Amino acid sequence: MINYFIDQNKFYSYTPAHMANTKSAIKRIRRITKQTAVNKARKSRYKNALKKMNLLIENKKKSDALKFLPKLNSELMKIAKTGVIKRQNASRNVSRITKKIALI
């Protein structure tokens, strides 16, 4: 039987207490670790887009914020579609950002 080494620093929440002993369980562990990396990358892109927008709003750059709003909306909806965040969460973020831009 093949033992797969899982880096416990990266995937500590998905590391089982005892190593999987069925072939399907081993495959699931591999799949979960790959999917976790993908989800972390997606969530990072979403957070960076929100930070960029908030920075534009703080600096009172309304024209730049309005140009970036469709990109932010697109990014949030992509993340919501894949299930990293919920759709209502994405909609709420867009709504709040739009209100902030209107107040500039």
N, C-alpha and C positions, 0 to 999 in steps of 0.2 A: 504494500500500500504506500502511496506517495503522501508525504507530509508536506503541506504548504506552510511556509513561514510567513506570518503576517506581522508587519511592523507594528508593535503595540503602541508606539508613540503617535502614529498617524491614525490608526483605526481602533483606538481603545474601546469605544462604545460598541463595536461590532465584533470584538474578539470573544469567542466563546470560552467558558471556563475550562472545558475539556475539548480537545480537538475532535472535529466531526469524524464520525466513523462510517458514514455511508458516502457513496460516490456522489449522489445528488446533493448532499449537504456540503461537501467540499466544493462542488461547482457553485452552489449558492453563495458560499463565503467569498469565492473569487469574484462573482458577479456583484455582490454587495459592495466589496471594496472598490471595484471599478466605478460603480454607480455613485458611491459616496464622493469620490474624487470629482466626478462630473458635476454633481450637485453643488459641491463646495465652490467650484469654478463659476458656475452659474450664479450662485448667491453672491459671490464676490463682485461679479460684473454689475449686478443689480445694486449692491450697496455703493459701489464706486459711482454709478450713475446718479444715485440719490445725493451723494456727497457733493458731486460736481454741481448739481442743480442748486443745492442749498448754498454753496459757495457763491454762485452767480447771484442768488437772491440777496445774500448778505452784503455783497458788493454793489447792490442796486443796479445791476446790468440787465435792465428789463428786455432790451432787444435781443441780447444773447440768450437770455432765459427763454424767451418766446421761440427762438430758433431751435433751442435744445429740447423744448417740451415734447414735440412729436417723437424724437429719438428716445426720450425717457419713457414715454407712454408705450412705445413699441417694445422696449427692453423689459418693462414691467409685465406687459401682457405675455411676452414669450416665457418669462419665468413662471407666471401664473399658469400658463397652458401646460407646462411640464410638471407642475405640481410642487415646485420648490416653495412657493408661497401660495396662499389662497387667492382666488380671483377678487374677492371683496377687499382683501388687504391691498392689492394692486390698485383697485379702483379708488379706495380711500386715500392712498398716497398721491395719486394723480389729482384728485379733487383738492386735497390740502395744498399741494404745490401750486395749482392753478389759482386758488384763492390768494396765496402769498404773492404770486406774480401780479395779480390784479391790484394789490395794496401798495405796490412799489410806486 
